[in-house]
Amino acid sequence: MTTATKPAPTRALFTVKAAAEYLSLGRSTIYELMAANKLPYVKVGRIRRLRLAELDAFVAELEISTN
């Protein structure tokens, strides 16, 4: 039996929209996390971009709910 896996992203920087899709969150949530300094980002001119490593680190730090 094979398990379907998501192919690894090949980009280094994600737009807010792409990061939201990658994390299965809304764009507003991504902006809120960035404003609260919970999700680091880089600025390229006026545009915010998120690093893949930071997105993966964010997921790794989430607590697993046991309820």
Residue frames as a rotation matrix with the C-alpha (Angstrom) as fourth column:
MET 1
0.583 0.813 0.000 0.00
0.813 -0.583 0.000 0.00
0.000 0.000 -1.000 0.00
THR 2
-0.507 -0.763 0.401 1.40
0.757 -0.616 -0.216 3.39
0.412 0.194 0.890 -0.95
THR 3
0.200 0.490 -0.849 0.79
0.794 -0.588 -0.152 6.62
-0.574 -0.644 -0.507 0.85
ALA 4
0.472 0.010 0.881 0.29
0.678 -0.643 -0.356 9.81
0.563 0.766 -0.310 -1.12
THR 5
0.023 -0.530 -0.847 2.83
0.830 -0.462 0.312 12.40
-0.557 -0.711 0.430 -0.06
LYS 6
0.937 0.257 -0.238 3.01
0.134 -0.890 -0.435 16.04
-0.324 0.376 -0.868 -0.89
PRO 7
0.401 -0.847 0.350 5.98
0.774 0.109 -0.623 16.89
0.490 0.521 0.699 -3.10
ALA 8
0.003 -0.499 -0.866 8.55
0.834 -0.477 0.278 19.05
-0.552 -0.723 0.415 -1.39
PRO 9
0.929 0.318 -0.191 8.30
0.190 -0.850 -0.492 22.72
-0.318 0.420 -0.850 -2.35
THR 10
0.257 -0.871 0.419 11.13
0.961 0.183 -0.208 23.92
0.104 0.456 0.884 -4.55
ARG 11
0.368 -0.096 0.925 10.96
0.190 -0.966 -0.176 27.60
0.910 0.240 -0.337 -3.71
ALA 12
-0.569 -0.671 -0.476 12.94
0.657 -0.022 -0.753 29.31
0.495 -0.741 0.454 -0.97
LEU 13
-0.946 0.265 -0.185 10.54
-0.100 -0.784 -0.613 32.20
-0.307 -0.562 0.768 -0.33
PHE 14
-0.457 0.872 0.174 6.77
0.885 0.428 0.182 32.06
0.084 0.237 -0.968 -0.14
THR 15
-0.585 0.456 0.670 4.20
-0.211 -0.884 0.417 34.79
0.783 0.103 0.614 -0.67
VAL 16
-0.701 0.424 0.573 1.68
-0.652 -0.056 -0.756 35.24
-0.289 -0.904 0.316 2.13
LYS 17
0.341 0.885 -0.317 -0.91
-0.939 0.300 -0.170 33.49
-0.056 0.355 0.933 -0.03
ALA 18
0.190 -0.349 -0.918 1.40
-0.397 0.827 -0.397 30.54
0.898 0.440 0.018 -0.78
ALA 19
-0.853 -0.504 0.135 2.41
-0.292 0.247 -0.924 30.28
0.433 -0.827 -0.358 2.89
ALA 20
-0.305 0.837 0.454 -1.26
-0.881 -0.068 -0.468 30.24
-0.361 -0.543 0.758 3.88
GLU 21
0.570 0.487 -0.662 -1.91
-0.740 0.654 -0.155 27.41
0.357 0.578 0.734 1.43
TYR 22
-0.232 -0.774 -0.589 1.18
-0.285 0.633 -0.720 25.51
0.930 0.001 -0.367 2.60
LEU 23
-0.970 -0.166 0.179 0.09
-0.201 0.131 -0.971 25.75
0.138 -0.977 -0.160 6.26
SER 24
-0.416 0.900 -0.130 -3.64
0.650 0.394 0.650 25.34
0.636 0.185 -0.749 5.50
LEU 25
-0.318 0.276 -0.907 -4.38
0.726 -0.544 -0.420 28.67
-0.609 -0.792 -0.028 7.17
GLY 26
0.718 0.603 0.348 -6.01
0.693 -0.576 -0.433 31.88
-0.061 0.552 -0.832 6.01
ARG 27
-0.010 -0.722 0.691 -4.04
0.616 -0.549 -0.565 34.85
0.788 0.420 0.450 4.73
SER 28
0.483 0.257 0.837 -5.33
-0.384 -0.798 0.466 36.98
0.787 -0.546 -0.287 7.62
THR 29
0.990 -0.137 -0.018 -4.00
0.087 0.515 0.853 34.43
-0.108 -0.846 0.522 10.09
ILE 30
0.290 -0.936 0.197 -0.56
0.927 0.224 -0.300 34.57
0.237 0.270 0.933 8.45
TYR 31
-0.011 -0.246 0.969 -0.55
0.139 -0.960 -0.242 38.39
0.990 0.132 0.045 8.72
GLU 32
0.794 0.361 0.489 -1.62
-0.421 -0.255 0.871 38.15
0.439 -0.897 -0.051 12.39
LEU 33
0.832 -0.537 -0.141 1.17
0.533 0.701 0.475 35.66
-0.156 -0.470 0.869 13.14
MET 34
-0.004 -0.849 0.528 3.72
0.808 -0.313 -0.498 37.93
0.589 0.425 0.688 11.44
ALA 35
0.214 0.158 0.964 2.45
-0.206 -0.957 0.202 40.99
0.955 -0.242 -0.172 13.37
ALA 36
0.922 0.176 0.344 2.73
-0.371 0.155 0.916 39.04
0.108 -0.972 0.208 16.64
ASN 37
0.038 -0.997 -0.067 6.32
-0.983 -0.025 -0.184 38.03
0.182 0.073 -0.981 15.76
LYS 38
0.272 0.112 0.956 5.33
-0.467 0.884 0.029 34.36
-0.842 -0.454 0.293 15.85
LEU 39
0.618 -0.078 0.782 6.14
0.650 0.611 -0.453 33.83
-0.442 0.788 0.428 12.18
PRO 40
-0.106 -0.760 -0.641 9.37
0.075 -0.649 0.757 35.47
-0.992 0.032 0.126 10.97
TYR 41
0.743 0.314 0.591 9.47
0.611 0.040 -0.790 36.99
-0.272 0.949 -0.162 7.50
VAL 42
-0.502 -0.854 -0.137 11.79
0.640 -0.473 0.605 38.94
-0.582 0.216 0.784 5.24
LYS 43
0.579 0.645 -0.499 10.95
0.113 -0.670 -0.734 42.09
-0.807 0.369 -0.461 3.34
VAL 44
-0.453 -0.588 0.670 11.85
0.816 0.029 0.577 42.45
-0.358 0.809 0.467 -0.30
GLY 45
-0.756 0.237 0.611 11.12
0.116 -0.869 0.481 46.08
0.645 0.435 0.629 -0.94
ARG 46
-0.465 0.679 0.568 7.58
-0.874 -0.454 -0.174 46.52
0.139 -0.577 0.805 0.37
ILE 47
0.384 0.645 -0.661 6.67
-0.599 0.719 0.354 42.87
0.703 0.260 0.662 -0.05
ARG 48
0.050 -0.294 0.955 6.81
-0.911 0.378 0.164 40.31
-0.409 -0.878 -0.249 2.76
ARG 49
0.243 -0.038 -0.969 8.11
-0.562 0.809 -0.172 36.82
0.791 0.586 0.175 2.05
LEU 50
0.587 0.008 0.809 8.32
-0.741 0.408 0.534 33.80
-0.325 -0.913 0.246 4.31
ARG 51
-0.409 -0.824 -0.392 11.13
-0.888 0.459 -0.040 31.25
0.213 0.332 -0.919 4.28
LEU 52
0.299 0.476 -0.827 10.29
-0.351 0.861 0.368 27.58
0.887 0.181 0.424 3.97
ALA 53
-0.507 -0.579 -0.639 12.51
0.386 0.510 -0.769 26.77
0.771 -0.636 -0.035 6.96
GLU 54
-0.924 0.203 0.325 10.59
-0.379 -0.611 -0.695 29.28
0.057 -0.765 0.642 9.11
LEU 55
0.032 0.982 -0.188 7.25
-0.904 0.109 0.414 27.78
0.427 0.157 0.890 8.06
ASP 56
0.201 -0.019 -0.979 8.45
0.047 0.999 -0.010 24.28
0.978 -0.044 0.202 8.93
ALA 57
-0.821 -0.533 -0.204 9.88
0.259 -0.029 -0.965 25.50
0.509 -0.846 0.162 12.25
PHE 58
-0.576 0.700 0.423 6.53
-0.800 -0.589 -0.116 27.13
0.168 -0.405 0.899 13.07
VAL 59
0.385 0.736 -0.557 4.72
-0.594 0.659 0.461 23.84
0.706 0.154 0.691 12.49
ALA 60
-0.148 -0.543 -0.827 7.28
0.320 0.765 -0.559 21.93
0.936 -0.347 0.061 14.56
GLU 61
-0.944 -0.285 0.169 6.71
-0.032 -0.429 -0.903 24.27
0.329 -0.857 0.396 17.50
LEU 62
-0.127 0.972 0.199 2.93
-0.763 -0.224 0.606 23.84
0.634 -0.075 0.770 17.56
GLU 63
-0.705 -0.026 0.709 1.63
-0.596 0.564 -0.572 21.85
-0.385 -0.825 -0.413 20.47
ILE 64
-0.721 0.491 -0.488 -0.34
-0.043 0.672 0.740 18.73
0.691 0.555 -0.463 19.69
SER 65
-0.214 0.751 0.625 -3.79
-0.943 -0.326 0.068 18.86
0.255 -0.575 0.778 21.21
THR 66
-0.950 -0.143 -0.278 -4.63
-0.070 0.964 -0.257 15.84
0.305 -0.225 -0.925 23.36
ASN 67
-0.553 0.812 0.187 -8.28
-0.592 -0.225 -0.774 16.75
-0.586 -0.538 0.605 23.97
